[in-house]
Amino acid sequence: MTTIQLSTVIKAPIQIVFDYALNIDTHQQSASKTSEVAIAGTPHGLINKGETVTWRGKHFGL
């Protein structure tokens, strides 16, 4: 089996990077080509433990 490993070096404090990864608005901006939008649950800001978000987007033309 083939394994692909990708590493990214980010020069920022870990807490800023972690919060950025939890930010729903950031994800929507980065996924704008697939028209992903949060349609239920936590629609904006940081998602917290125990919260959910439902996404709608178009992938592979579907």
BELCORZI-V212315 format. One record per helix or strand. SS is the DSSP state (H for helix, E for strand). FROM is the first residue (numbers start at 1). TO is the last residue. Records with the same first field share a line. If there is no record, write none. Layout:
SS = FROM-TO / FROM-TO
This chain:
H = 14-21 / 24-30 / 32-34
E = 23-23 / 37-41 / 46-46 / 53-56
